[in-house]
Amino acid sequence: MADFRNYQNRVQSGARSGAMIDEGLRAYMLKVYNLMALGLAITGVAAYLAFSLAFADGQITAFGQAIYLSPLKWVVIFAPLAMVFFLSYRINRMSVAAATTTFWVYAALMGLSLSSIFIIYTGQSVVQTFFVTAASFGALSLFGYTTKRDLSGMGSFMMMGLFGLIIASLVNIFLHSSAMQFAISAIGVLIFAGLTAYDTQRIKEMYFEADDASAAGRKAIMGALSLYLDFVNLFMFLLRFMGNRN
């Protein structure tokens, strides 16, 4: 009888522990998604404001000439990339508040860099592509969160494909091949679709119930950054297929 009671106590204790882990994991993932969503909102607002300031009455303004036509455009293009490397390498030595602020600054710079899409594509096609991307991203991320299959092998394959995609994109800058551009866009959609599922599973597995608030906060920020990049890149490659050009 005593052994049975001890067994019952162990089962109940394990159940309570499992419930606490599940609750903590849900809170952690919710924070990741909230940070990502807010980052996307900042990017969208920054992109639209930059475009609005760049043109007045159909004419390009001094601000527009600075960010689109002057040498400053290279700073606008490469500043988000520099911020990604800075945040990735410095986050373990930053406070959660500083890392979060850096993420917001990065999202705003990305919006400034992406504001040119409103020049190239119609506003309607940008909005339509955004909602298609959001639906696709949601389904892929849900798959990555719920699947019992280990996606690490697929993730490694996708990362190798990403490096190949970057090299092909650089080569096509000089070749200007429309066929190669189409292939790059198609492969890009597949790669970032796979990375969305893989990164979601990886971020989920990063959760550790014994982490303190600072460690959990930094993990959430890096998770949000990974999913943010997956979303933005998936959006940009889909826009090349679905976007109607001005």
C-alpha positions as CSV (number, residue, x, y, z in Angstrom):
1,M,0.0,0.0,0.0
2,A,2.8,2.4,0.9
3,D,4.6,1.6,-2.4
4,F,1.3,2.3,-4.3
5,R,0.9,5.7,-2.5
6,N,4.5,6.6,-3.3
7,Y,3.9,5.7,-7.0
8,Q,0.8,7.9,-7.0
9,N,2.7,10.8,-5.5
10,R,5.5,10.4,-8.1
11,V,2.9,10.3,-11.0
12,Q,1.1,13.4,-9.6
13,S,4.4,15.2,-9.1
14,G,5.5,14.4,-12.7
15,A,2.2,15.5,-14.1
16,R,2.5,18.9,-12.3
17,S,6.0,19.3,-13.5
18,G,5.0,18.5,-17.1
19,A,2.1,21.0,-16.9
20,M,4.5,23.7,-15.6
21,I,6.9,23.0,-18.4
22,D,4.1,23.2,-21.0
23,E,2.8,26.4,-19.5
24,G,6.3,27.9,-19.5
25,L,6.9,26.8,-23.1
26,R,3.7,28.3,-24.3
27,A,4.6,31.6,-22.6
28,Y,8.1,31.5,-24.1
29,M,6.8,30.8,-27.7
30,L,4.1,33.5,-27.3
31,K,6.8,36.0,-26.4
32,V,8.8,35.0,-29.5
33,Y,5.8,35.4,-31.8
34,N,4.8,38.7,-30.2
35,L,8.4,40.1,-30.6
36,M,8.4,39.0,-34.2
37,A,5.0,40.5,-35.0
38,L,5.9,43.8,-33.4
39,G,9.2,43.8,-35.4
40,L,7.2,43.3,-38.6
41,A,4.8,46.1,-37.7
42,I,7.8,48.5,-37.1
43,T,9.3,47.4,-40.4
44,G,6.0,48.0,-42.3
45,V,5.4,51.4,-40.7
46,A,9.0,52.5,-41.3
47,A,8.9,51.4,-44.9
48,Y,5.6,53.3,-45.6
49,L,6.8,56.4,-43.9
50,A,10.1,56.4,-45.7
51,F,8.3,56.0,-49.1
52,S,5.9,58.8,-48.2
53,L,8.7,61.1,-47.3
54,A,10.6,60.2,-50.4
55,F,7.9,61.4,-52.8
56,A,5.7,64.5,-52.8
57,D,3.2,65.3,-55.5
58,G,4.7,62.6,-57.7
59,Q,8.2,64.1,-57.4
60,I,11.1,62.7,-55.5
61,T,12.2,64.7,-52.5
62,A,15.6,65.5,-51.1
63,F,15.1,62.7,-48.7
64,G,14.2,60.3,-51.5
65,Q,17.3,61.3,-53.5
66,A,19.4,60.7,-50.4
67,I,18.2,57.2,-49.7
68,Y,17.6,56.0,-53.2
69,L,20.0,57.8,-55.5
70,S,23.0,59.0,-53.5
71,P,25.9,56.9,-52.1
72,L,23.9,56.8,-48.8
73,K,21.7,54.1,-50.4
74,W,24.5,51.6,-49.8
75,V,24.3,52.4,-46.0
76,V,20.6,52.0,-46.1
77,I,21.0,48.6,-47.9
78,F,23.7,47.1,-45.7
79,A,22.9,48.7,-42.3
80,P,20.3,46.0,-41.5
81,L,22.9,43.2,-42.3
82,A,25.4,44.9,-40.0
83,M,22.8,45.1,-37.2
84,V,22.0,41.4,-37.5
85,F,25.7,40.5,-37.0
86,F,26.0,42.9,-34.2
87,L,23.0,41.5,-32.3
88,S,24.0,37.9,-32.9
89,Y,27.5,38.4,-31.6
90,R,26.8,40.8,-28.8
91,I,23.5,39.5,-27.4
92,N,25.0,37.3,-24.6
93,R,26.7,40.4,-23.2
94,M,23.7,42.7,-23.5
95,S,20.8,43.2,-21.2
96,V,17.4,42.1,-22.3
97,A,16.3,45.7,-22.6
98,A,19.3,46.6,-24.7
99,A,18.9,43.6,-27.0
100,T,15.2,44.4,-27.4
101,T,15.9,48.0,-28.3
102,T,18.6,46.8,-30.8
103,F,16.0,44.5,-32.4
104,W,13.5,47.4,-32.8
105,V,16.2,49.6,-34.4
106,Y,17.1,46.8,-36.7
107,A,13.4,46.3,-37.7
108,A,13.2,50.1,-38.5
109,L,16.3,50.0,-40.6
110,M,15.0,47.0,-42.5
111,G,11.8,49.0,-43.2
112,L,13.9,51.9,-44.5
113,S,15.8,49.4,-46.8
114,L,12.6,47.7,-48.0
115,S,10.7,51.0,-48.7
116,S,11.7,50.8,-52.4
117,I,9.2,47.9,-52.9
118,F,6.4,50.6,-53.0
119,I,8.2,52.1,-56.0
120,I,8.6,48.8,-57.8
121,Y,5.3,47.1,-57.0
122,T,1.7,48.3,-56.6
123,G,0.4,48.8,-53.1
124,Q,-2.4,46.2,-53.7
125,S,0.0,43.5,-54.7
126,V,2.2,44.3,-51.7
127,V,-0.7,43.9,-49.3
128,Q,-2.0,40.7,-51.0
129,T,1.5,39.1,-50.9
130,F,1.8,40.0,-47.2
131,F,-1.4,38.1,-46.3
132,V,-0.4,35.1,-48.4
133,T,3.0,35.1,-46.7
134,A,1.3,35.4,-43.3
135,A,-1.0,32.5,-44.0
136,S,1.9,30.3,-45.3
137,F,4.2,31.3,-42.5
138,G,1.5,30.4,-39.9
139,A,0.9,27.0,-41.4
140,L,4.7,26.2,-41.7
141,S,5.5,27.4,-38.2
142,L,2.6,25.4,-36.8
143,F,4.0,22.3,-38.5
144,G,7.4,23.0,-37.1
145,Y,6.0,23.4,-33.6
146,T,3.7,20.3,-33.6
147,T,5.6,17.7,-35.6
148,K,7.4,14.9,-33.9
149,R,9.8,14.5,-36.8
150,D,13.4,15.8,-36.3
151,L,13.9,18.6,-38.8
152,S,17.6,19.2,-38.1
153,G,18.6,17.2,-41.2
154,M,16.3,19.3,-43.4
155,G,17.5,22.5,-41.7
156,S,21.1,21.7,-42.5
157,F,20.2,21.0,-46.1
158,M,18.3,24.3,-46.3
159,M,21.2,26.3,-44.8
160,M,23.5,24.8,-47.5
161,G,20.9,25.8,-50.1
162,L,20.8,29.3,-48.7
163,F,24.5,29.8,-49.2
164,G,24.1,28.6,-52.8
165,L,21.2,31.0,-53.2
166,I,23.3,33.9,-52.0
167,I,26.1,33.0,-54.5
168,A,23.7,32.6,-57.4
169,S,22.1,36.0,-56.5
170,L,25.5,37.7,-56.5
171,V,26.4,36.1,-59.9
172,N,23.1,37.2,-61.4
173,I,23.8,40.8,-60.5
174,F,26.3,40.7,-63.4
175,L,24.4,38.3,-65.7
176,H,21.0,39.9,-65.5
177,S,19.4,36.6,-66.5
178,S,15.6,36.6,-66.1
179,A,15.5,32.8,-66.2
180,M,18.1,32.6,-63.5
181,Q,16.2,35.2,-61.5
182,F,13.0,33.1,-61.8
183,A,14.9,30.0,-60.6
184,I,16.4,31.9,-57.6
185,S,13.0,33.2,-56.6
186,A,11.4,29.7,-56.8
187,I,14.3,28.1,-54.8
188,G,14.2,31.0,-52.3
189,V,10.5,30.3,-51.5
190,L,11.2,26.6,-50.9
191,I,14.3,27.3,-48.8
192,F,12.6,29.8,-46.5
193,A,9.5,27.7,-46.3
194,G,11.6,24.9,-45.0
195,L,13.6,27.2,-42.7
196,T,10.4,28.5,-41.1
197,A,9.4,25.0,-40.0
198,Y,13.0,24.1,-38.9
199,D,13.6,27.4,-37.0
200,T,10.3,27.0,-35.2
201,Q,11.3,23.6,-34.0
202,R,14.8,24.8,-33.1
203,I,13.4,27.7,-31.1
204,K,11.0,25.4,-29.3
205,E,13.9,23.1,-28.3
206,M,15.9,26.0,-27.0
207,Y,13.4,26.5,-24.2
208,F,14.8,25.3,-20.8
209,E,12.5,25.7,-17.8
210,A,15.4,26.4,-15.5
211,D,16.5,29.5,-17.4
212,D,16.4,32.8,-15.5
213,A,14.5,35.8,-16.9
214,S,17.6,37.2,-18.7
215,A,18.5,34.0,-20.4
216,A,14.9,33.3,-21.5
217,G,14.5,36.9,-22.7
218,R,17.7,36.7,-24.9
219,K,16.6,33.4,-26.3
220,A,13.2,34.8,-27.2
221,I,14.8,37.8,-29.0
222,M,17.1,35.6,-31.0
223,G,14.1,33.3,-31.8
224,A,12.1,36.3,-32.9
225,L,14.9,37.5,-35.1
226,S,15.2,34.1,-36.8
227,L,11.5,33.9,-37.6
228,Y,11.4,37.6,-38.6
229,L,14.1,37.0,-41.2
230,D,12.3,33.9,-42.4
231,F,9.1,35.9,-42.8
232,V,10.7,38.8,-44.6
233,N,12.6,36.7,-47.0
234,L,9.6,34.5,-47.8
235,F,7.6,37.7,-48.4
236,M,10.2,39.1,-50.8
237,F,10.6,36.0,-52.9
238,L,6.8,35.6,-53.1
239,L,6.5,39.2,-54.1
240,R,8.7,38.5,-57.1
241,F,6.0,36.0,-58.3
242,M,2.8,37.7,-57.2
243,G,3.7,41.4,-57.3
244,N,2.3,43.6,-60.1
245,R,5.0,46.1,-61.1
246,N,4.3,49.8,-61.3
